[in-house]
Amino acid sequence: MRRLGPYELLEALGRGAAATVYRAREESTGRSVALKVVARPEDPIARERFLREGAVLAALRHPGILEVHAAGSADGRLYLATALVEGARTLDRAWQGEPLEQRVSWVRDAARALGHA
């Protein structure tokens, strides 16, 4: 079992050049989260920007915006904890034969969320 701060890392969900996203469990609440862990947080300006943006995102509340629970630092690594969305990603489904009406609905929902942000 691996840990990062208050989170138990259960499995890697995806990796990119800048970060890895894990399925994790928040120890204090037991809730499952998606935990984005930054690969190289050495730059102090980038660290500060990441934490500031995380705090702003955590304050946003809208049905079309992924809920951000926390942004922080543990063991010298930066993380962003968000709601864990199970199942296929919306964009993956959009390109797999969804009707045009459904695609338009998703774009409309995304535009409303952006307007809120």
LUMTOR-378729 format. One record per residue: x, y, z of N, C-alpha, C in turn. Coordinates in Angstrom, 2 decimals, padded with zeros to 5 digits. Example, Ala and Ser with C-alpha at 12.3 -4.5 7.8 and 13.67 -1.06 7.14 Angstrom:
nx | ny | nz | cax | cay | caz | cx | cy | cz
013.19 | -005.69 | 007.80 | 012.30 | -004.50 | 007.80 | 013.20 | -003.30 | 007.80
012.85 | -002.25 | 007.08 | 013.67 | -001.06 | 007.14 | 012.90 | 000.03 | 007.87
This chain:
nx | ny | nz | cax | cay | caz | cx | cy | cz
000.85 | -001.18 | 000.00 | 000.00 | 000.00 | 000.00 | 000.90 | 001.24 | 000.00
000.65 | 002.13 | -000.95 | 001.40 | 003.38 | -001.01 | 000.51 | 004.51 | -000.50
001.16 | 005.53 | 000.05 | 000.43 | 006.66 | 000.62 | 001.03 | 007.96 | 000.11
000.20 | 008.97 | 000.07 | 000.66 | 010.33 | -000.18 | -000.19 | 011.24 | 000.69
000.42 | 011.76 | 001.74 | -000.34 | 012.59 | 002.68 | -001.51 | 011.81 | 003.23
-002.72 | 012.39 | 003.17 | -003.90 | 011.73 | 003.73 | -004.55 | 010.72 | 002.79
-003.86 | 010.33 | 001.72 | -004.46 | 009.46 | 000.72 | -003.72 | 008.13 | 000.59
-004.48 | 007.08 | 000.45 | -003.95 | 005.75 | 000.13 | -004.07 | 005.59 | -001.38
-002.95 | 005.38 | -002.07 | -002.96 | 005.22 | -003.52 | -003.32 | 003.78 | -003.85
-004.42 | 003.59 | -004.58 | -004.91 | 002.25 | -004.86 | -004.45 | 001.72 | -006.21
-004.54 | 002.56 | -007.25 | -004.08 | 002.13 | -008.57 | -003.89 | 003.34 | -009.47
-002.96 | 003.21 | -010.42 | -002.76 | 004.29 | -011.40 | -003.87 | 004.20 | -012.44
-004.50 | 005.34 | -012.72 | -005.55 | 005.39 | -013.74 | -005.03 | 005.92 | -015.06
-003.99 | 006.73 | -015.00 | -003.43 | 007.30 | -016.23 | -002.14 | 008.03 | -015.93
-001.28 | 008.10 | -016.96 | 000.00 | 008.79 | -016.82 | 000.19 | 009.71 | -018.00
000.76 | 010.88 | -017.71 | 001.12 | 011.83 | -018.75 | 002.51 | 012.35 | -018.48
002.95 | 013.30 | -019.30 | 004.29 | 013.85 | -019.13 | 004.41 | 014.64 | -017.84
003.33 | 015.30 | -017.42 | 003.40 | 016.18 | -016.26 | 002.88 | 015.56 | -014.97
002.04 | 014.53 | -015.06 | 001.40 | 014.02 | -013.84 | 000.90 | 012.59 | -014.04
000.62 | 011.95 | -012.91 | -000.03 | 010.64 | -012.88 | -001.31 | 010.78 | -012.07
-002.38 | 010.16 | -012.55 | -003.65 | 010.19 | -011.82 | -003.89 | 008.81 | -011.22
-004.19 | 008.80 | -009.92 | -004.42 | 007.56 | -009.19 | -005.85 | 007.50 | -008.68
-006.37 | 006.30 | -008.58 | -007.56 | 006.07 | -007.77 | -007.00 | 006.01 | -006.35
-007.60 | 006.79 | -005.46 | -007.09 | 006.87 | -004.09 | -008.25 | 006.90 | -003.11
-007.92 | 006.66 | -001.86 | -008.92 | 006.71 | -000.79 | -008.45 | 007.72 | 000.24
-009.35 | 008.66 | 000.55 | -009.05 | 009.65 | 001.58 | -009.24 | 008.99 | 002.94
-008.18 | 008.96 | 003.74 | -008.21 | 008.21 | 004.99 | -009.27 | 008.73 | 005.97
-009.42 | 010.04 | 006.11 | -010.32 | 010.58 | 007.13 | -011.79 | 010.35 | 006.82
-012.16 | 010.30 | 005.53 | -013.57 | 010.14 | 005.16 | -013.87 | 008.79 | 004.53
-012.84 | 008.11 | 004.02 | -013.04 | 006.86 | 003.32 | -013.52 | 007.03 | 001.90
-013.68 | 008.28 | 001.44 | -014.20 | 008.49 | 000.09 | -013.13 | 008.23 | -000.95
-013.58 | 007.72 | -002.09 | -012.70 | 007.49 | -003.23 | -012.53 | 008.80 | -003.99
-011.30 | 009.06 | -004.42 | -010.99 | 010.28 | -005.17 | -010.08 | 009.93 | -006.33
-010.02 | 010.85 | -007.29 | -008.98 | 010.81 | -008.32 | -007.90 | 011.75 | -007.81
-006.68 | 011.25 | -007.69 | -005.59 | 012.05 | -007.14 | -004.55 | 012.27 | -008.23
-004.45 | 013.53 | -008.69 | -003.47 | 013.90 | -009.70 | -002.19 | 014.30 | -008.97
-001.09 | 013.61 | -009.27 | 000.19 | 013.86 | -008.61 | 001.17 | 014.39 | -009.66
001.68 | 015.59 | -009.42 | 002.58 | 016.25 | -010.36 | 003.93 | 015.54 | -010.37
004.46 | 015.33 | -011.58 | 005.69 | 014.57 | -011.75 | 006.93 | 015.32 | -011.25
007.05 | 016.60 | -011.59 | 008.26 | 017.35 | -011.24 | 007.90 | 018.70 | -010.60
007.68 | 018.72 | -009.31 | 007.25 | 019.97 | -008.67 | 008.40 | 020.85 | -008.15
009.59 | 020.78 | -008.78 | 010.75 | 021.49 | -008.23 | 010.66 | 023.01 | -008.34
010.09 | 023.53 | -009.43 | 010.03 | 024.97 | -009.67 | 009.13 | 025.65 | -008.64
009.67 | 026.52 | -007.79 | 008.86 | 027.13 | -006.73 | 007.71 | 027.98 | -007.27
007.89 | 028.63 | -008.40 | 006.81 | 029.44 | -008.99 | 005.70 | 028.52 | -009.47
006.06 | 027.43 | -010.13 | 005.05 | 026.47 | -010.60 | 004.32 | 025.84 | -009.42
005.04 | 025.55 | -008.35 | 004.40 | 024.98 | -007.14 | 003.35 | 025.93 | -006.58
003.72 | 027.20 | -006.44 | 002.81 | 028.20 | -005.89 | 001.58 | 028.36 | -006.79
001.80 | 028.42 | -008.10 | 000.69 | 028.56 | -009.05 | -000.24 | 027.36 | -008.96
000.32 | 026.16 | -008.89 | -000.49 | 024.95 | -008.80 | -001.38 | 024.99 | -007.55
-000.80 | 025.33 | -006.41 | -001.56 | 025.36 | -005.16 | -002.63 | 026.47 | -005.18
-002.30 | 027.62 | -005.76 | -003.26 | 028.72 | -005.85 | -004.43 | 028.34 | -006.77
-004.11 | 027.77 | -007.93 | -005.17 | 027.35 | -008.85 | -006.03 | 026.25 | -008.23
-005.41 | 025.36 | -007.48 | -006.17 | 024.31 | -006.79 | -007.17 | 024.88 | -005.81
-006.76 | 025.92 | -005.08 | -007.67 | 026.56 | -004.12 | -008.84 | 027.23 | -004.84
-008.57 | 027.87 | -005.97 | -009.64 | 028.51 | -006.76 | -010.59 | 027.44 | -007.29
-010.06 | 026.37 | -007.83 | -010.91 | 025.29 | -008.36 | -011.75 | 024.65 | -007.27
-011.19 | 024.51 | -006.08 | -011.94 | 023.90 | -004.98 | -013.14 | 024.74 | -004.56
-013.11 | 026.04 | -004.86 | -014.22 | 026.92 | -004.50 | -015.35 | 026.90 | -005.52
-015.10 | 026.37 | -006.72 | -016.13 | 026.34 | -007.77 | -017.15 | 025.24 | -007.49
-018.43 | 025.57 | -007.64 | -019.50 | 024.58 | -007.48 | -020.48 | 024.73 | -008.63
-020.53 | 023.73 | -009.48 | -021.45 | 023.72 | -010.63 | -021.60 | 022.27 | -011.06
-022.81 | 021.86 | -011.47 | -023.01 | 020.46 | -011.88 | -022.12 | 020.02 | -013.03
-021.68 | 020.97 | -013.87 | -020.85 | 020.61 | -015.02 | -019.36 | 020.71 | -014.78
-018.96 | 021.05 | -013.56 | -017.54 | 021.18 | -013.23 | -017.16 | 020.10 | -012.24
-016.10 | 019.38 | -012.56 | -015.62 | 018.32 | -011.68 | -015.29 | 018.91 | -010.31
-015.80 | 018.30 | -009.27 | -015.58 | 018.80 | -007.91 | -014.14 | 018.55 | -007.48
-013.47 | 019.61 | -007.08 | -012.11 | 019.52 | -006.55 | -012.21 | 019.56 | -005.03
-011.68 | 018.53 | -004.38 | -011.74 | 018.44 | -002.92 | -010.59 | 019.19 | -002.26
-009.39 | 019.06 | -002.82 | -008.23 | 019.66 | -002.16 | -007.05 | 019.73 | -003.12
-006.18 | 020.67 | -002.86 | -004.88 | 020.74 | -003.52 | -003.86 | 020.89 | -002.41
-002.76 | 020.17 | -002.53 | -001.80 | 020.25 | -001.44 | -000.45 | 019.69 | -001.82
000.36 | 019.53 | -000.82 | 001.71 | 019.02 | -000.98 | 001.99 | 018.04 | 000.15
002.59 | 016.92 | -000.20 | 002.98 | 015.92 | 000.80 | 004.22 | 015.20 | 000.28
005.15 | 014.97 | 001.16 | 006.38 | 014.26 | 000.80 | 007.08 | 014.92 | -000.39
006.98 | 016.26 | -000.48 | 007.63 | 016.98 | -001.57 | 006.93 | 016.87 | -002.90
005.73 | 016.31 | -002.93 | 004.99 | 016.14 | -004.18 | 003.68 | 016.90 | -004.10
003.29 | 017.50 | -005.22 | 002.02 | 018.24 | -005.30 | 000.91 | 017.30 | -005.73
-000.30 | 017.55 | -005.20 | -001.43 | 016.73 | -005.61 | -002.70 | 017.57 | -005.70
-003.64 | 017.07 | -006.49 | -004.97 | 017.65 | -006.63 | -005.95 | 016.50 | -006.48
-006.82 | 016.57 | -005.48 | -007.81 | 015.52 | -005.23 | -009.16 | 015.98 | -005.78
-009.74 | 015.17 | -006.67 | -011.03 | 015.51 | -007.27 | -012.01 | 014.36 | -007.09
-013.26 | 014.65 | -007.41 | -014.26 | 013.60 | -007.42 | -013.81 | 012.53 | -008.41
-014.08 | 011.29 | -008.09 | -013.73 | 010.18 | -008.97 | -014.94 | 009.88 | -009.84
-014.76 | 010.00 | -011.15 | -015.84 | 009.73 | -012.10 | -015.62 | 008.34 | -012.67
-016.55 | 007.45 | -012.38 | -016.43 | 006.07 | -012.85 | -016.93 | 005.95 | -014.29
-016.41 | 004.97 | -015.01 | -016.92 | 004.68 | -016.35 | -016.13 | 005.39 | -017.43
-016.65 | 005.28 | -018.65 | -015.98 | 005.85 | -019.82 | -015.99 | 007.37 | -019.76
-014.95 | 007.96 | -020.28 | -014.89 | 009.42 | -020.35 | -015.87 | 009.92 | -021.40
-016.42 | 011.09 | -021.18 | -017.42 | 011.66 | -022.08 | -016.88 | 011.80 | -023.49
-015.66 | 012.29 | -023.65 | -015.12 | 012.47 | -025.00 | -014.95 | 011.13 | -025.70
-014.58 | 010.10 | -024.98 | -014.46 | 008.78 | -025.59 | -015.81 | 008.34 | -026.15
-016.86 | 008.53 | -025.37 | -018.20 | 008.14 | -025.82 | -018.66 | 008.98 | -027.00
-018.32 | 010.27 | -027.00 | -018.79 | 011.18 | -028.04 | -018.33 | 010.74 | -029.42
-017.20 | 010.12 | -029.49 | -016.67 | 009.70 | -030.79 | -017.03 | 008.26 | -031.11
-017.84 | 007.63 | -030.32 | -018.21 | 006.24 | -030.56 | -019.69 | 006.11 | -030.91
-020.15 | 006.95 | -031.81 | -021.49 | 006.77 | -032.36 | -022.63 | 007.38 | -031.59
-022.36 | 008.28 | -030.64 | -023.46 | 008.94 | -029.95 | -024.20 | 009.83 | -030.94
-025.52 | 009.94 | -030.80 | -026.30 | 010.80 | -031.71 | -025.86 | 012.26 | -031.60
-026.04 | 012.99 | -032.69 | -025.67 | 014.40 | -032.73 | -026.37 | 015.17 | -031.61
-027.63 | 014.87 | -031.35 | -028.37 | 015.57 | -030.29 | -027.67 | 015.44 | -028.94
-027.14 | 014.25 | -028.65 | -026.42 | 014.04 | -027.38 | -025.13 | 014.84 | -027.35
-024.42 | 014.86 | -028.47 | -023.16 | 015.62 | -028.54 | -023.42 | 017.11 | -028.32
-024.48 | 017.62 | -028.94 | -024.84 | 019.03 | -028.77 | -025.17 | 019.32 | -027.31
-025.87 | 018.42 | -026.66 | -026.22 | 018.58 | -025.25 | -024.95 | 018.66 | -024.39
-023.97 | 017.81 | -024.67 | -022.71 | 017.85 | -023.92 | -021.98 | 019.17 | -024.11
-021.96 | 019.67 | -025.35 | -021.29 | 020.94 | -025.62 | -022.01 | 022.07 | -024.89
-023.34 | 022.04 | -024.89 | -024.12 | 023.06 | -024.19 | -023.81 | 023.02 | -022.68
-023.77 | 021.83 | -022.11 | -023.45 | 021.69 | -020.69 | -022.05 | 022.21 | -020.38
-021.10 | 021.90 | -021.26 | -019.73 | 022.37 | -021.05 | -019.65 | 023.89 | -021.14
-020.40 | 024.48 | -022.06 | -020.41 | 025.94 | -022.20 | -020.98 | 026.60 | -020.94
-022.03 | 026.02 | -020.38 | -022.61 | 026.55 | -019.14 | -021.59 | 026.48 | -018.00
-020.89 | 025.37 | -017.92 | -019.88 | 025.22 | -016.86 | -018.76 | 026.24 | -017.04
-018.32 | 026.45 | -018.27 | -017.27 | 027.44 | -018.52 | -017.75 | 028.84 | -018.17
-019.00 | 029.13 | -018.48 | -019.57 | 030.43 | -018.12 | -019.59 | 030.64 | -016.62
-019.81 | 029.58 | -015.88 | -019.83 | 029.67 | -014.41 | -018.43 | 029.92 | -013.85
-017.45 | 029.27 | -014.49 | -016.07 | 029.37 | -014.01 | -015.53 | 030.77 | -014.25
